[in-house]
Amino acid sequence: FDKLIRRFDINSANGKAGIAREMLPTIARIDNAVLKSNLVKKLAESLSVDEESIRIELKKVKLDYSEERNYLKSRVLKHPDSKGAERMILAIILEGSAFIARAKEQLSPEELKDTSIRDVVKAIFELHENKKEVTPAKLISHMADAAEAVKLISEAAKLAELLTEKERALEDCIARVKEDNVKDLLARIQLAIKTAHDSKDEGKVKDLVIQYNGLLKRTKACVR
C-alpha cells in the first residue's frame, strides 16, 4: 500500500481509483470470505471512501488464472531461476510446520534476494517460533497492510497446488538459492581483486585471492 501511495495521489479521486484498481485483483484472489471482507473494509478506510463502493468495484474484477498457471508450470516449475526457487520455497513452507522447520534449519531469510519474499518468510518463521498455526488465510490476515505480501502469499498457495515431491523440491530450491548466492559472492570478490590490482594494493589482492580460493574450495566440497 505504501508503494501505491507513492505512485498515486491518495487525496485525489483519480489517485484513490488508481490505488483501488491495483489492490482489488489481489483481494479478489483470496478465497476466505471473512478475510476478503476485512481487507475490503481496511482498503475503504485507508482511502476514506464508502465500503460499498469498494465492493461494487471488486465485483467488476475478472480473474484469469490460465496465464498465471501456464507461467508457473513452464517457468517456475520446470526451469526455476533464483527468484523462482525462492517462490517455490515460500509455496512449500505454506504447506505446514514440518516444511517450515526444515527450511528454518537450512535457510536464513537474509539469503533470499527478493525483499518481498524475504519479508513473508520472516513472518512465517516468527509465527512458527511463537507456535502459531501458519495458513495462507491467517498469514494474509497477519500481513494485510502489505499489498505485495498478500499477492505473493495468494500466488504461492496456488503454486503449492502444482507441486509434487515437495520434500525434494524444498531441498533442491534451497540448494539453488545458496548456489546462486555463492556465485554472486565470488563475482564480487573477483571485482574487488581487480580493483585492488588496479590500485596496486598487492596485500589486499593476496587476501582476496585467499578468500576467493577458500570459498571455491568449500563450495566444491559441498557439491561432493
N, C-alpha and C positions, 0 to 999 in steps of 0.2 A: 504493500500500500504506500509506503514511503517513497518508493521509486516512482510510482504513478503520480504522486503529488508533485514530484519534481518535473514530471513531463506535462502535467495538466494544471490549469488554474482552478483550484478547488473552490474558489469564490465565484466563479462564473458558471452559468448554466451549461455552456458547452464543455467546460472542464469537468464538471460533475458527470455529464453524459459520457465523456470520454473515459473517465475512471470506471464508471459502471460497465461500459462496453468491454473493457479489459478484464474486469473481475467476474462478470456473470458467467462466462463459459466455464470457468474453474468451479464456481459454485454449482453450476448445473451438472457437473460430473459427479457430484457427491451423492451417493445412494441413500444415506441416512437422512430421513425427512426432518427429524428433530434438529440435527446438526445443520442441515441446509437452512432451516428456518432461522436458527440462531445467527448464522452468517449473514443472511438477508437483513436481519434486524441491525446487526453491527454495521453493515455497509450503509444502510439508510441513516443511522445515527451519525456515522462519520461524514457523510455527505450533507447532512442536515436536510434530508428530503423525506417525503412521505414513504413509509414502508410499502404501502400498496403499489406505489409507482414502481418500486424495485421489483416487486413480484410480477407485475404486468410485463416488464421488460424481460424478466427471467423466463417467462413462458414463451417469449419470442425466440429464445436461443435454440438453434437447431444443431445438434451434435452429430458429427460424422466420425465414427471410430475406425472406419476402414483404413484411412490413410495412416492413422497413428499405429494401428496393429501391423500394417504392412511394413512400416518403418521399424517397429520393434522386432519383427521377425527377420527382416532382411539385413538390418544393420546391427542392432544391439545384440541379438541372439547369435547370429551366425558369425559376425566379424566384429566383436566388441573392441572399440578403441579404449583408451584410458577412461574417457568420460562414460562410455557405455558400460565398462566394467564397474564404475562407481554407481551407476544407476542400478545395475543388477545386484550389487551388494545391498543397496537400500531396499530393493524389492524383496530380497531373500530374508533380510532380518525383520521385515514386517510380518513374516510367517510364524514368528513365535520366539519365546525366550531362549530356547536351545540354540537357535541361529544367532541371536543377539550375543549370548555368552561366548559362542565360538568366535564371532567376529571381534568382540571386545578383547579377547585374548591375543589376537594376532594383528590387530589394526588399531591405530590411533586416528581419530578424526582429522588431526593435523596433516595426515598423509594424503588426504583427499584434496584434489586440486579445485574442484567445483565448490565454491563457497556456500552455495545454497544447499547442496547435498551434504556438505560438512555440517552445516547448522542443524539439519534434520537428524543426521546420525548422532550428533552430540545430544540432542534432545532425547532420542531413543535410549542412548546409553545412560543418561541421567535418570530417566523414568525407570529403567531396568534396575539401576542401583538402588532406587527408592522402593523397589519391589512393587511397582505399579504395572498393571497389565498394559501392554502396548498393542493396540489395534489401529488400523488406518483411521477409523472414525474418531477414536479417542485422541490420536496424535493430531489429526486435523483440528479438533476442538482445542487442543493444547496450544497449537500454533496458528490459531485462526487469524491473528493480526498480520501474518506474513503471507501475502498472496502467492509468492513464488514457492514457498514451502508447501502450501496447500495444494498447489498444482503438481508439484513433484510427488507428493505422497499419493495423490489420486492416480497419477501415471504409473508409479511404482506398484501400486496394488494391482493394476491391470497387467503390468509386465509379469508379476508373480504368477498370474494365471497361466502364462505361456511357458513357464519354466518347468523343466523336468530335471531329475537328478540334482536337486538343489544343494545337497551337501557338497558334491563335487564342483558344482558351478560356483559356490561360495569360495572354495579353496582356490579355484582357478582365477577368479576375479581378484581376490586379494593378492595373489602372486603377480598378476598382471599390473596392478596398481604399484606394488613395490618395485617391480622390474622397471617400470616407466620412471619412477622417482629416482632410481639409481642412475638410469641413463641421463636424466636431466642434471643430476649432481655431477656426473662425470663430465658432461658438456660444460658445466660452469667451471669446473676445475681446469679443464683444458683451456678455456678462455682466460682464466686467471694466470695460468702458466705462460700463455702468450704475452699477456700484459706485463708480467714480471720480467719475462725475457726481453721485451722491447725496452723496458726501463733499466735493463742490465742489473737487475736485482737477483744475482745468482743464488744467494742464500734462500730467498723466497722460492725461487724456481725449484731448488733441491727439495725443500719441504713439501711443496705442492706435488712434485713428482712422486715422492714417497707416499703422500696421501692418496694420490690417484692409483698407484700400483697396489696399495693396500686394499683400497675399496674394490678394485677389479679382482683381486685375489679372493676376497671374501665372497664376492658375487659368484664367481666360478665355483667356489666350494659349496655354496648353497644350491646351485643348479645340480651338482652331483648328488 
